[in-house]
Amino acid sequence: MRHCFESHQPQQSNTLHHDAQGGRESYYDLTQGYQPQPERRNRRTMSRYAAEITGFLQQLVRTRSVNGVHPELEVASVIAGFAAGHGLAPQVLVFDHLEGSAQRPAVLVTLEPEPSAAERASCGDRARSALLIVAHMDTVPEAPVAAWKHDPFGAEIADGRMYGRGAADNKAGIAAAMWALLRLRDSVSADGSAVTRPVQLLCVPDEESGATGRLGVKAVHDSGRLNADGAIYAYAGQTGDVCVGHRGVARFKLHSQGTPMHCGSSQWQIAPRGGNAITGMSAVFLALEQLDSQLASKSLLPLDATSTSTTTSTSTNNSNENSRTGNSDELFGRLTTVITPALCTGGSGAGVVPGSCDAVVDVRLVPSVPVDLVEAEIRRAVADVCSRRPPLKVEVAAAERLPPTQIPTGSKVVRCLSEAIASEYGAPPRLKISGPANESYLLNGYGIPTCVWGPSGGNQHAPDEYVVLDSLERAARVYENVALLMMKS
């Protein structure tokens, strides 16, 4: 197995390098109400990169990276070019043992401290990053385009917001994290003792296909490059919320078989209606709808020993704080198991009784209802429908499976992030569990406690997705402070 990686050289781009026109010579204040630490910061530094980061985010949004349509190589080059052009050290990671990796690389940007001669001889914990910030480069499709008021890939700015597919999910997180690295780098120049351990930004491909991490988080971890005290997945959303876990996901592929024949034939006139593969699948959907209600009530029961084992958490190789606490039932709150038939195709012609139908069923998981129970109940419901509708046959195959996950609320990264948010916004955040899943479960499983927080944005996966531009710098300050707090803890 061979891992290929390289550092991109700076790209020449008027969008990225503004110097006299884009903010390096003209500084403006976006920090009303913020109380900086006088020994480390000054007003000039705080807004120094505002215009450049805005231009960077515009280029990210304009660089299409729709999952399954546009490989992430181009947007990865934009990220690496901006980082290198601003004195950071990016690596574009290609894993040639993984099919598709050459066109869908990951980008790892590491801010290293400047060690003394004595520290070079014995680095200790310096080799372990204080903080890892993660974001994905791919997006969902822009359809339906007619529902957009703004160009999905125009990165238009209006009323303090930038609009475009991926603006919030997840390219704003990349921009804010890059800004945080630049601020930390500048603080090293002003005070060599400010940054004592590495801080990293990891930009991964192929998250939107199911958050499996095959080309991103898993591949980078397997190459030995992931080693951090804690991580933040930089999703934009509500800045007052920190997600310390998420529901799991299980998907099932269903294939129904009926008896194809002419719709006008006398044979079909007298045949059992179970021979229609589409209506048979519809009956399965209705049965799953009833099951959804039944499992929702089970989801609200207290956790038992069996369900506890279905939840991933951080391993204990960091410290005792990373062991699982008993507050999952409280934080998962009113989140329940949800069964959703999501895709359905079938039939071969307008005059033909459908002989087959294919469907995908999406299930959102909570710890109190084990996935094995969900699968058994789905299979039971399907068998019951088939028994009542001969000659219908329905096959059920398990597909993707991501476990629910939660890190302890007392984890160091949660404490430091909460403190940094309280300092920036004047109030501590609310800790919650995310309904949608993400790649946090992988990082938690690798012993890197991960929570989710980022700039302010909305309409993810919907028309007119946006990020609030003023929130980029505030998010950058929060990330910067989290990194510094993690170094001191």
N, C-alpha and C positions, 0 to 999 in steps of 0.2 A: 504494500500500500504506500503510495507516494502522495505527499501533500505539496502542491505548488502554490506559491504566493509571491506577490510582488508589491512594491510601493509605487504608486502612480506619481508622475511628476506634475507640477502645477499646470493647470490649463489656463490659457490666456482667454479671458472673457470679460467684456465690459460689464456684464451682469454681476460678476463675482467680485471684481476688484475696482473699487470706486475711489480710493484714496481722497483726492481733493473734492470730489463731487458726492461721494456716497457715504460719508459719515466719519472718515478718519480725521478730517479737518474741521468738521462742523458737528458739534455735540449738542444733543438736546436731552431734556430730562423727562423720563417716563416713570419717575420713582416717587411721586408725591405720596407722602405718608410713610415711606420706607425709611427706617432708621439704620443706616449702614454702620458697620464697625469702623470707627475712625482710624484705627491703627492699620487697617488692611485696605480700605476702599476709599476712593474719592469719586466725586460726581462725574469727572471726565471719563474714568474707566468704565463706569456702570453703563453708559449709553454708547460706548465707543463703537460697537459693532452693529448698531441697530439697523442701519440701512443695508449693510452688507448681508446680514442674516436674512433680512426681508427679501433681498435679491436672490439669495441662495435658495430660500424656500420657494420662491416663484419658479426658479429653474427646476427644482425637484418636482413641483406639481406639473409643470409643462412637459417634463420628461415622462412619457407614458410608461407605466409598468403594471398594466392590468394582468392579473394572474392568468396564465394560460394563453395570453395573447402577445404580450411584450416581455421578453426576458429582461431580468433586472440588470444586465451588464451595463447598459447605458446609464441608468440612474446610479449604479455603483461607481461608475467613472466620474460622475458629477460630484459625488460625495468625496471620493478620494482626491479629486482635483482641488476641491475647495480646501480640504484639510491640509494637503501638501502646500498649497499656495499660501496658507496662513501659518506655516512653520510647524505643523503637527506631523505625525508619522503614521500615515495610513498603510494598512496591508489589505490588498484585495485577495481574498482567500478562495482558491479553486481546488477542489478535491477530485482528482481525476479518476478515482475509483468509484465515484458516484456519477451515474448517468445524468447529464444535463447541467452539471456543475460549472462547466466552462462558460456557459452563457448565463448562468444564474449564481454568481459568486456571492460571498459575504464580504463585508468590509469591517475591519477591526482598527479602530483608532485608539492608540494608547498614549496617554500623557505620563511620561516618566519623570520622577524627581531627579534632581542632580545630586547624586551621593558623594560624600566625602571619600577620601582614600580609605579610611578605616571602614566606612560602610560598605565599600566595594568588596573588601575582604570578607565581610560577614554580613550578608544582607538580611537574614532572618525573615521577618514577616514582610519586608519590602517587596519580595517577589509576588506576594499575594495582593491583588488589587483591593483598595479600600472600598471602591464602588464600581459596579458595572451598570451602565445604562444601555438598555436594549430597545431597539425599534425595528420594525420590518419595512422593507422597501416596496413591496408589491401592494396592489390595490384591488378592489372588486371592480367589475365593469361599471361604466357610467350610465348605462341604460336605466330608464327611458330618457333619452336626450331631450325630448320635447317637454319634459316636466321641469327642466332646468331653466332658471332665469339668467344664469351666468354660464359662460363657456366652461364645460367640465374640465378642460385642460388649459384654460386661459390664465389661471391664477389672478383673476381680477380682484382689485381692492376697492371696496365700497363700505363706507360707514364704519371704518376701523376693523373690517373683517377681510380676510383673503378667502376666496371661494375656489373650489376645484376638487376633483376626485383625488383623495389621498391627503388633502390639506390637513384634516384632523387625524385621519387614520391611515398612515402613521407618520407622515412626513414632517408635521410640525414638531413632533417629538425629536426627530433627527436634528432639526434646526436648533431647537432649544438646547439640546444636549451638546451640540457642537459649540454653541455660544458659551455654555458652562465650561467646556474644556479651554476655550480661549481665555476666559476670565481667570481660570485657575493658572493657566500658563503665564499670564501677565503678572499674577500675584507672585509667582516664582521669581520673576525678574525684579520685582520690587522688594521681595522679602524671601530669601532662599529657604527659610524654615517653614513657609506656609504649606507647601505640598511635600509631604514626607513619604508618600506611597503612591503607586500607580492608580490612575483612574482611567476607565475604558468606556468607549462607545462601540457597541456591536450592532451593525445594521445587517439584518438577515433577509434572505429571499423566501418566497413560498410559504408565507404564513396563512394567507387567505384560503388556501386549498384545504385546510383542516388542522393547522397548527401542529403538524407532526414533527417539525424540526429536522426533517431528513437532510435537507441541503443547508440548514442554518445552524440552529442551536445544537442539535445532536452532532453534526459534523465538526463544528468548532470545538465542542467539548471533547470529542474523541481524538482530536488532534493535540490535546493537552493545553489549549489556550484559554480555558475558562477556569479561573481560580480567584474568587472574590469573597469578601466578607458579606456582601449583600448586593442586591440588584433592584433596579427600578425599571419596569417596562413603561416606556414613555408615551402611553396613549393619551391623547387629548380628551377632555371631558369636563366634568365638574371639578373645579379646583378645590372645593371643600370636601371632597371625598377621596379616601385612600382605600383601594381594594387590596385586601390581604389574602384573597383566595377567589376561586371561581367555581361555578358548576362544571360538572363533567359533561362529556358528549359521547353518545353511542349511536352509530348509524347501522341500519339494516337494509339490505337489498331484498326486495320481494319480487318473485316472478310467478305470475299466474298462468295457467294453461287451461284453455277451454276447447271447444270443438268447432273449428272454422267450417263454415258452409255458406251457401247463398242465403241472403236475408229474405229473399222472396220464395224460397223453396218450401214445399209442403213438409219436408223433413224438419225444417226449423220451426214450422208452425206448431208441431206437436212435440218438439224436443224439450227436455228440461232446460230451464233458463240458466242453470248452472253452467251450461256450455259457453256462456258469454264471459270471456276472461276479463273484460273491462268492468261489467256490473259486479262480477265476483270480487274484483279488487276493490270496488266501491263499498261492497258489504264488509270487506276487511277493514277499510278505513273507518266505517261507522263503529265497528267493534273496537277498534283502537281508540276511538274518541271516548267510548264508555270506559275503557281501561285507563285512559288518561285521567279521568275524574277519580277513579278508584285509587290510583297510585298517588294522586295529589294529596288525598287524605292521609295516606301512609307516610308521605314525606314530612308531615308535621309532627310525627311521633318523636320522642326523645331518642337519641342515639343509643344503640346497644353495642355489644362487643363486636358483633359481626359487621355492622355497618361502619364502625370506626376503622376497621382494617381496610376499607375500600378507599379511604381518603389519603392521598399522598401528602407528605409534609417534608420539611427539611430533615436531612439526616442529622445524626448527633455528632458528626465529626467536627462541627464548628465549635459548639459549646452546648451546655445544657439548655440554654435559652432557645435552641432550635428544636427541642423535642416538642411533640405535639401537645397542645393544651386541651382542656376539656370544654372549650367554648364554641365548638363548631355549630352545635344546635342553636346557640344564641345568635351567632353572626349570620348563619344561613337564614335565620328568621323565617319569613313567609315564602322564601323561594321553594318551589316544589319541583318534582319530576314533571316534565312536560313532553308529551308525545305528539309529533307533528309530521303527518305525511307531507313530504316536501317536493317530490318529483313524481311524475306519472306519465308514461307514454304507452300506447298500445294500439292495436288494430292495424289492418293492412289495406283497407279500402272502404268506401262508403257503403258498398253493397255486400260486405262480407262480415259474417258474425266473427267478432274478434277471437282469434285463437290464442293470443298471448297478450300480456300486459306486464310492464316493468315499473317498479316504484322504488323510491328511497324514503325511508322513514327516519326522521331525526328525533333523538331522545336526549333531553337535558337531564343530567343526573345530580342528585344531592346525596350526601353521605348516609342519610337514614334509609335509603332504598337501594340496596346493592344492585349492581348492574346484572348479576346473574339472575336475580329475581325478576328484573324487568324483561330480560330475554325469555325466561321461562313463561312469563305471563303473555308476552307477544305470541310465542309459538302456540300456547294454549288457545288464545283467541283466534288465531288463524285456523287451527285444526277444527275448532268449533264451527267456524263459517263453512269450511269445506265439507264437514259432515252433514250440513243442512242444505248444501247446494251441489249435489252430484251433477255432472262428473268433474266439477272444478277441482283443480290441484294448485296449491300455492307453495312454492319453496321459499324458505327464509334463510338468508346468509348474513352472518355478522360481518360488518365492515370496520370503519374507524372506531376507535375506542380511546377516549381521553378521560382520565379519572378526575373527580372533583378534588380540589386541593385547598389548603389553608395553612398559612404560617402563623405562629403564635403572635398575639398582639404585643408581646413584650420583646420581640426580636429587635436586635440592634438597629437594623435598617428601618423598621417601623418607628422606633423611638426617635431616631435622628431625623427622619422625614417629617414626622409630626412636629418636632421642635422647629425645623426649618420653615414649615408652612405657617406655624403659629407666629414666628418672627416676621414673616413676609406679609401675612394677611390679617394678623391681629387676633386670630382665633384658631384653636386646634382643629384638625380635620375630623370628619366622621369616618370611622373604620367600617368597612362593609365588604360583602361578598359580591363579585360580579356575576350577573346572569350569564352573559356570553363567556365562552372559554378563551384562553390564550395560551401562550407557551410558558407561562409561569410554572405550570406543573412539572415541566422538564427541569427547569433551573432549581426548583425546590427539591426535586429528586436527586440532583447533583450536589446537594448540600449548600446551595446558594440561596438563602431566603430572599424571595422576590415579592415585591408589591407593585401596584400599578398606580401611577399618577403622572399627569402631564399638563400642558397648556389648556386653556379654555377653548372648547370647540363644540361643534354639534353637526347633526345630519349625517353622521357616519353611515355608509351604505345606502344613502338616500340622495335625492336631488339637492343641489345647492349646499353640499358639504362645505364647512367653513372652519376657520380658526380665528380667534380674536388676536389681532396682531400685538396689542399691548401685553398680552399674557405670555408672549415668547420670552421677553426679558425677565419677567417675574419668575417664570419656570426655570430659566437659566440660573437665576440667583438661588432659587431653592435647591437645584441640583448641586450647585457649587457649595452651598452651605452644608448639604448632606454629606458630600465628600469630605469636607474638612471635619465635620463632627465624627464621621466614621473613623478618621485617622486618629482622633483624640480618644475615642471610646476604648 
